[in-house]
Amino acid sequence: MKKILIDSGPLIALFDASDKYHNKAVHFIKSNKYPLVTTIASITETLHLLDFNRNAQIDFIQWIHQGAVEIHNIENDDFGRIKELTEKYRDLPLDFADSCLVYLAEKLSLNTIATFDRDFSIYRIKGRRKFNLISALQE
């Protein structure tokens, strides 16, 4: 079955009603038919950026607990490739959570991502394959 990577942006917008992308995120989650996949780095980033509202954090944690997103581990051996990706894209705002998603795309052979981050149109999977950005989330 097809799976979709999800970045922290749509996760934050989903649980922050004041976020300018909130409605897009809600619509995407309600209409999406495929399993969502991410890493603990994106979960951590989301919780950090929801720190303005403890209830939003708790709701997000509950949503994750209910199985809304598959969380894939990043192991020690994975950091070599993550370091390579970070070096390759050092001139772009590729943070740790983003590099983990690019790595996970390579590891799981996925190329579709739910994100508001247009830099994913520049990042490449295994150096050549483009990401398919979910159009419903793009401006």
Protein Blocks (a to p, Z undefined) as FASTA:
>chain_A
ZZddddfklmmmmmmmkbmklmmmmmmmmmpcbdcdddfklmmmmmmmmmmpmklmmmmm
mmmmnopaccddddfklmmmmmmmmmmmmmpccdfklmmmmmmmmmnopabdcdfblklm
mpcgehlaccdddfklpZZ
